[in-house]
Amino acid sequence: MMLTRRRFLASTLLAAAWGGMPGMARASMQTPWRNWSGWLLANPKDRIAPESEDELITFLKQSSGKLRPVGAGHSFTPLVPTEGHLLVLDRLSGIVSADAGTLRARIRAGMRLGDIGEPLEAKGQAMYNLPDIDRQTLAGAISTSTHGTGLGLRSLSGYVTGLRLVTSGGDVMELSASSQPDIFNAARVSVGALGIITEVEMQNRAPFRLLSRTWIQNTEEVLESFDKLAAEWQHFELMPFLHADYSLVIAHKETSEPVRPELPVEDDSEVLSLIDSTPVMLRGALINSLATQIEPTESVLPSWNALTNVRLVRFNEMEYSVPAAEGPECLRRILDTVARAGAEATIPLEYRTIDGDDTWLGMCSGGPRVSISVHRMAIHDYRPLFDLVEPIFWEHGGRPHWGKIHTLGRNELRGLYPHFDDFNEVRTLLDPGERLLNPYLARLFKD
């Protein structure tokens, strides 16, 4: 039930495979690639792991054929799968510079979010917000509109002040709000369709600590007092249990208190397995009973250590954002629909707030929204649950997270994003040979 929160320090197997190798690593064997949940499979022609931007440029200029960049592989949509070149960005990592006056930092695109916080704090800065999981690379996170939670706090893409982009032909572009602003607003959320991001400049703030509390509360009670609670807590979210009456509430606020020792990580797999093996008709009573036994927790940690969550069970995920005013009713309808259908569902939902931004394809561009996430354990077929829930999002003006499962195509997406056609024009300009389009992206942007 994801009851504890801490920094997730584990490196991926992919990073370990490339780490420590001199020069640009290249594997020509067709080693299968799988995403984090294990549901997506690809057989790329080769894997290219440039150690520098220069090596990347040389490869792009001397090669031909399709290519796709990959970060942590934490997307559940088939953004990465290709039979062409797989560009592994793990070795493009590290903080390039940090400006104490502007509190901006340039960070290489392949750096994992979980590795940024501590060295950034040593330079007197902290990111404003972080997503639920910190395994993603910085480029992967901004390219899919990944976000955290909190009133007045934007997605990671909303804090990007500059980008260094290498096109599929090997040309380098320095982008910002004052330098080619249209391409900049397209590139901040680009699903890897415009080029390869090598550096990202982020607007940060001074380091801060967070008092974090979790507790169990009746879901309807939380929704009725949501605005008050979200205003009181700097970062606020709830995780409603399906087939039950309760939610896990997770709240953080800035504090000057000293750091308290981190709580031990709790392995939630046994609890989820128990729920998963219980017949749906009995599941509500079981979850309600278990929920009332969960004790509140409290800790004080650096922001980068407090905001991310331990995920010990692999899953697939669907996430949509809806206008903020639509959030409560959309959530109620999902809970009611799943209960009435007796649908198989084990992992709680996630309900978070995000402020608007001006990115062209950001799921929260244009105004404040609420995101709602639905999960299915990776050992099960997610489609029956997601097919049941997805139409509810559509009826409430939902936009899908680019890295989370959805069934929308080009026509539907054009209706959700006023700048969709503008983005497509930039894509055609920067990648005229369509090297960066795999079959999935072709369906989104061409068909």
BAZADO-982371 format. One record per residue (C-alpha): x, y, z. Coordinates in nm, 3 decimals, decimal comma, padded with zeros to 5 digits. Each point is the difference from the previous one (the first is absolute). Layout:
- X;Y;Z
...
***
This chain:
- 00,000;00,000;00,000
- 00,301;00,227;-00,042
- -00,003;00,114;00,362
- 00,352;00,133;00,030
- 00,184;00,259;-00,209
- 00,373;00,040;-00,050
- 00,260;00,044;-00,269
- 00,015;-00,301;-00,234
- 00,376;-00,058;-00,032
- 00,003;-00,307;-00,220
- 00,164;00,037;-00,342
- -00,148;-00,176;-00,300
- 00,159;-00,303;-00,156
- 00,041;00,203;-00,317
- 00,210;00,261;00,176
- 00,218;-00,270;00,152
- 00,050;-00,161;-00,338
- 00,144;00,317;-00,152
- 00,168;00,155;00,302
- 00,378;00,025;00,007
- 00,059;-00,079;-00,367
- 00,250;00,235;-00,172
- -00,116;00,188;-00,310
- -00,334;-00,050;-00,169
- -00,137;-00,344;00,072
- -00,174;-00,182;-00,283
- -00,166;-00,339;00,012
- -00,080;-00,142;-00,341
- -00,170;-00,318;00,122
- -00,379;00,005;00,001
- -00,045;-00,007;00,376
- -00,372;00,030;00,079
- -00,111;00,313;00,184
- -00,285;00,007;00,250
- -00,156;00,290;00,182
- -00,017;00,025;00,381
- -00,328;-00,189;00,033
- 00,110;-00,272;-00,243
- -00,299;00,038;-00,232
- 00,179;00,174;-00,288
- 00,259;-00,191;-00,201
- 00,225;00,110;-00,285
- 00,288;-00,141;-00,200
- 00,212;00,300;-00,100
- 00,266;-00,033;-00,267
- 00,259;00,121;00,251
- 00,044;00,210;00,314
- 00,205;00,317;-00,012
- 00,119;00,155;00,328
- 00,187;00,325;-00,075
- 00,220;00,134;00,275
- -00,017;00,357;-00,128
- -00,207;00,223;-00,221
- 00,278;-00,002;-00,260
- -00,015;-00,379;-00,023
- -00,376;00,018;-00,040
- 00,030;00,258;-00,281
- 00,260;-00,208;-00,181
- -00,221;-00,307;00,015
- -00,308;00,185;-00,123
- 00,187;00,151;-00,295
- 00,165;-00,328;-00,103
- -00,297;-00,234;00,048
- -00,329;-00,054;-00,176
- -00,330;-00,162;00,081
- -00,248;00,022;00,284
- 00,106;00,086;00,353
- -00,161;00,055;00,338
- 00,143;00,140;00,326
- -00,053;-00,188;00,327
- 00,035;00,112;00,359
- -00,120;-00,219;00,285
- -00,262;-00,185;-00,206
- -00,264;00,104;00,254
- -00,259;00,097;-00,262
- -00,288;-00,240;-00,045
- -00,082;00,120;-00,351
- 00,219;-00,129;-00,288
- 00,203;00,318;-00,042
- 00,331;-00,189;-00,009
- -00,043;-00,328;-00,194
- 00,189;00,001;-00,330
- 00,169;-00,241;-00,237
- 00,254;00,271;-00,075
- 00,263;00,163;00,224
- -00,075;00,029;00,372
- 00,176;00,305;00,147
- 00,077;-00,063;00,366
- 00,055;00,332;00,180
- 00,115;-00,123;00,342
- 00,358;00,116;-00,051
- -00,109;00,359;-00,075
- -00,031;00,068;00,372
- 00,110;00,258;00,255
- -00,053;00,364;00,092
- 00,173;00,226;-00,254
- -00,034;00,329;00,188
- -00,201;00,175;00,270
- -00,057;00,376;00,021
- -00,033;00,123;00,359
- -00,155;00,327;-00,111
- -00,284;-00,130;-00,215
- -00,030;-00,340;00,175
- 00,012;-00,170;-00,337
- 00,196;-00,315;-00,075
- 00,098;-00,171;-00,325
- -00,028;-00,376;00,031
- 00,086;-00,270;-00,252
- -00,311;-00,164;-00,133
- 00,080;-00,361;00,096
- 00,036;00,073;00,373
- -00,255;-00,183;00,214
- -00,230;00,215;00,211
- 00,103;-00,199;00,305
- 00,363;00,092;-00,057
- -00,055;00,375;-00,041
- -00,123;00,105;00,344
- 00,306;-00,048;00,216
- 00,265;00,156;-00,230
- -00,242;00,280;-00,089
- -00,051;00,074;00,369
- 00,378;00,019;00,040
- -00,010;00,282;-00,257
- -00,267;00,187;00,197
- -00,302;-00,098;-00,210
- -00,299;-00,233;00,002
- -00,264;-00,085;-00,257
- -00,341;00,146;00,078
- -00,179;-00,331;-00,031
- 00,060;-00,365;-00,082
- -00,218;-00,280;-00,134
- -00,117;-00,306;00,184
- 00,294;-00,214;-00,118
- 00,355;00,124;-00,057
- 00,136;-00,268;-00,232
- -00,061;00,208;-00,313
- 00,268;00,189;-00,185
- -00,047;00,377;-00,005
- -00,055;00,002;-00,378
- -00,251;-00,284;00,020
- -00,192;00,169;00,279
- -00,041;00,335;-00,172
- -00,065;-00,157;-00,339
- -00,310;-00,182;00,132
- -00,136;00,284;00,219
- 00,087;-00,177;00,325
- -00,103;00,189;00,314
- -00,031;-00,003;00,377
- -00,283;00,153;00,201
- -00,083;00,332;00,168
- -00,212;00,310;-00,053
- 00,194;00,254;-00,202
- 00,272;-00,253;-00,088
- 00,055;-00,088;-00,365
- 00,118;-00,314;-00,173
- 00,376;-00,043;-00,043
- -00,034;00,133;-00,356
- -00,144;00,323;00,137
- 00,330;00,073;00,177
- 00,219;-00,053;-00,307
- 00,167;00,328;-00,103
- 00,232;-00,135;-00,268
- 00,071;-00,309;-00,210
- 00,283;-00,131;-00,212
- -00,149;-00,209;-00,279
- 00,183;-00,205;-00,264
- -00,212;-00,071;-00,308
- -00,008;-00,338;-00,173
- 00,241;00,143;-00,257
- 00,253;00,104;00,265
- -00,069;00,375;00,015
- 00,016;00,163;00,346
- -00,264;00,246;00,118
- 00,010;00,218;00,314
- -00,360;00,073;00,093
- -00,161;00,232;00,253
- -00,295;00,235;00,036
- 00,208;00,273;-00,167
- 00,171;-00,221;-00,259
- -00,242;-00,169;-00,243
- -00,286;00,001;00,254
- -00,240;-00,204;-00,214
- 00,244;-00,287;-00,035
- 00,084;00,037;00,370
- -00,365;-00,035;00,102
- -00,033;-00,303;-00,227
- 00,321;-00,163;00,125
- -00,080;00,020;00,371
- -00,256;-00,281;-00,049
- 00,101;-00,175;-00,320
- -00,016;-00,381;00,062
- 00,341;-00,021;-00,168
- -00,151;00,091;-00,339
- 00,198;00,319;-00,067
- 00,354;-00,111;00,075
- 00,228;-00,117;00,278
- 00,010;00,224;00,308
- 00,353;00,011;00,144
- -00,025;00,276;00,263
- -00,285;00,157;00,194
- 00,008;00,329;00,188
- -00,237;-00,001;00,297
- -00,132;00,286;00,208
- 00,052;-00,110;00,359
- -00,032;00,145;00,349
- 00,199;-00,007;00,324
- 00,022;-00,340;00,173
- -00,284;-00,079;00,239
- -00,115;-00,271;00,237
- -00,348;-00,150;00,013
- -00,207;-00,119;00,292
- -00,178;-00,304;-00,143
- -00,309;-00,166;00,142
- -00,210;-00,291;-00,117
- -00,333;-00,107;00,142
- -00,313;-00,196;-00,085
- -00,328;00,184;-00,045
- -00,340;-00,062;-00,152
- 00,026;00,089;-00,369
- -00,315;00,210;-00,013
- 00,110;00,196;00,307
- 00,332;00,081;-00,168
- -00,172;00,112;-00,320
- -00,238;00,227;00,192
- 00,294;00,173;00,172
- 00,247;-00,035;-00,287
- 00,038;00,370;-00,080
- 00,073;00,085;00,363
- 00,251;-00,284;00,040
- 00,174;00,074;-00,330
- 00,038;00,364;00,103
- 00,139;-00,100;00,341
- 00,254;-00,250;-00,134
- 00,258;00,103;-00,259
- -00,014;-00,339;-00,176
- -00,323;-00,194;00,049
- -00,142;-00,316;-00,153
- -00,229;-00,286;00,080
- 00,003;-00,362;-00,103
- -00,358;-00,135;00,008
- -00,038;-00,373;00,047
- -00,227;-00,159;-00,260
- -00,290;-00,210;00,133
- 00,040;00,173;00,337
- -00,091;00,315;00,191
- 00,343;00,134;00,089
- 00,297;00,184;-00,147
- 00,362;00,024;00,097
- 00,072;00,372;00,034
- 00,357;00,122;-00,066
- 00,085;00,357;00,095
- 00,316;00,211;00,020
- 00,069;00,353;00,117
- 00,319;00,201;00,026
- 00,161;00,003;00,344
- 00,308;00,123;00,184
- 00,001;-00,308;00,224
- 00,314;-00,214;-00,003
- 00,007;-00,315;-00,210
- -00,148;-00,303;00,171
- 00,127;-00,348;-00,083
- -00,167;-00,143;-00,304
- -00,270;-00,257;00,065
- 00,087;-00,358;-00,095
- -00,128;-00,116;-00,337
- -00,305;-00,222;00,027
- -00,040;-00,276;-00,255
- -00,356;00,039;-00,122
- 00,008;-00,306;-00,228
- -00,147;-00,239;00,259
- -00,291;00,231;00,078
- -00,073;00,057;-00,369
- 00,021;-00,373;-00,068
- -00,251;-00,064;00,279
- -00,241;00,257;-00,144
- 00,059;-00,126;-00,353
- -00,082;-00,360;00,097
- -00,321;00,095;00,183
- -00,325;-00,026;-00,200
- -00,122;00,341;-00,111
- -00,327;-00,037;00,193
- 00,199;-00,034;00,325
- 00,276;00,244;-00,084
- -00,169;00,315;00,130
- -00,045;-00,140;00,351
- 00,361;-00,121;00,004
- 00,144;00,332;-00,116
- -00,217;00,200;00,242
- 00,121;-00,221;00,283
- 00,365;00,028;-00,101
- -00,025;00,374;-00,060
- -00,124;00,076;00,349
- 00,304;-00,181;00,142
- 00,253;00,218;-00,183
- 00,168;00,241;00,236
- 00,073;00,361;-00,098
- 00,364;00,077;-00,079
- 00,208;00,315;00,026
- 00,353;00,089;-00,107
- 00,220;00,295;-00,100
- 00,227;-00,039;-00,301
- 00,166;00,208;-00,272
- -00,255;00,072;-00,272
- 00,170;-00,225;-00,255
- -00,016;-00,290;00,247
- -00,355;00,059;00,121
- -00,201;00,037;-00,319
- 00,062;-00,334;-00,170
- -00,160;-00,332;00,076
- 00,126;-00,356;00,036
- -00,149;-00,231;-00,263
- 00,069;-00,362;00,087
- -00,267;-00,143;-00,229
- 00,017;00,048;-00,378
- -00,311;00,117;-00,179
- -00,144;00,158;-00,311
- -00,164;00,339;00,026
- -00,256;00,225;-00,164
- -00,005;00,368;00,096
- -00,210;00,290;-00,122
- -00,017;00,361;00,113
- -00,339;00,171;00,016
- -00,087;00,365;00,070
- 00,031;00,062;00,373
- -00,373;00,060;00,045
- -00,074;-00,340;-00,161
- 00,234;-00,197;00,224
- -00,223;-00,101;00,294
- -00,293;-00,113;-00,214
- 00,230;-00,188;-00,239
- 00,158;-00,184;00,293
- -00,339;-00,085;00,151
- -00,120;-00,141;-00,331
- 00,309;-00,218;-00,037
- -00,038;-00,140;00,351
- -00,370;-00,064;-00,053
- 00,044;-00,155;-00,347
- 00,274;-00,237;00,114
- -00,206;-00,106;00,303
- -00,322;-00,055;-00,197
- 00,183;-00,203;-00,265
- 00,181;-00,210;00,259
- 00,315;00,074;-00,197
- 00,330;-00,154;00,097
- 00,218;00,271;00,151
- 00,251;-00,013;00,284
- 00,230;00,303;00,005
- -00,155;00,328;00,123
- -00,067;00,291;-00,233
- 00,206;00,320;00,015
- -00,160;00,346;00,011
- 00,231;00,301;-00,036
- -00,012;00,371;-00,086
- 00,217;00,179;-00,260
- 00,008;00,365;-00,104
- -00,020;00,100;-00,364
- 00,292;00,081;-00,230
- 00,054;00,125;-00,355
- 00,156;-00,308;-00,159
- -00,169;-00,104;-00,322
- -00,063;-00,366;00,090
- 00,008;00,015;00,380
- -00,288;-00,190;00,155
- -00,058;00,306;00,223
- 00,064;00,275;-00,256
- -00,251;00,280;00,018
- -00,112;-00,020;00,362
- -00,009;-00,194;00,329
- -00,098;-00,365;-00,025
- -00,037;-00,311;00,211
- 00,166;-00,326;-00,099
- -00,153;-00,338;00,076
- 00,205;-00,319;-00,042
- -00,131;-00,355;-00,029
- 00,233;-00,298;00,048
- -00,008;-00,373;-00,070
- 00,266;-00,237;00,132
- 00,229;-00,108;-00,284
- -00,081;-00,367;00,055
- -00,355;00,071;-00,125
- -00,154;00,123;-00,324
- -00,070;00,371;00,052
- -00,240;00,038;-00,290
- -00,335;-00,094;00,163
- 00,049;00,256;00,278
- 00,142;00,275;-00,220
- -00,267;-00,050;-00,270
- -00,266;00,039;00,269
- 00,145;00,320;00,144
- 00,138;00,189;-00,302
- -00,336;00,125;-00,139
- -00,065;00,173;00,334
- 00,312;00,210;-00,052
- -00,115;00,097;-00,348
- -00,336;00,120;00,133
- 00,179;00,231;00,242
- 00,236;00,160;-00,254
- 00,293;-00,225;00,084
- 00,343;00,018;-00,161
- 00,223;-00,309;00,020
- 00,346;-00,003;00,150
- 00,228;-00,068;-00,298
- 00,184;-00,278;00,181
- -00,311;-00,173;00,138
- -00,232;-00,238;-00,184
- -00,283;00,150;-00,204
- -00,180;-00,080;-00,326
- -00,028;00,347;-00,157
- 00,125;00,066;-00,349
- 00,086;00,308;-00,203
- -00,355;00,131;-00,049
- -00,090;-00,015;00,368
- 00,330;00,154;00,110
- -00,038;00,289;-00,245
- -00,323;00,090;00,177
- 00,168;00,002;00,340
- 00,308;00,208;-00,086
- -00,046;00,336;-00,180
- 00,366;-00,010;-00,109
- -00,003;-00,360;-00,123
- 00,030;00,095;-00,369
- 00,265;00,259;00,086
- 00,200;-00,272;00,172
- -00,033;-00,222;-00,303
- 00,135;00,276;-00,225
- 00,306;00,033;00,224
- 00,044;-00,378;-00,002
- -00,004;-00,009;-00,379
- 00,247;00,288;-00,015
- 00,253;-00,155;00,240
- -00,034;-00,363;-00,110
- -00,093;00,010;-00,371
- 00,118;-00,356;-00,055
- -00,217;-00,124;00,289
- 00,288;-00,191;00,156
- -00,154;00,053;00,344
- -00,345;-00,139;-00,081
- -00,067;-00,356;00,109
- -00,337;-00,160;-00,088
- -00,166;00,127;00,317
- 00,106;00,362;-00,050
- -00,097;-00,021;-00,367
- -00,353;-00,089;00,112
- -00,008;00,301;00,233
- 00,144;00,258;-00,237
- -00,066;-00,126;-00,355
- -00,296;-00,235;-00,033
***
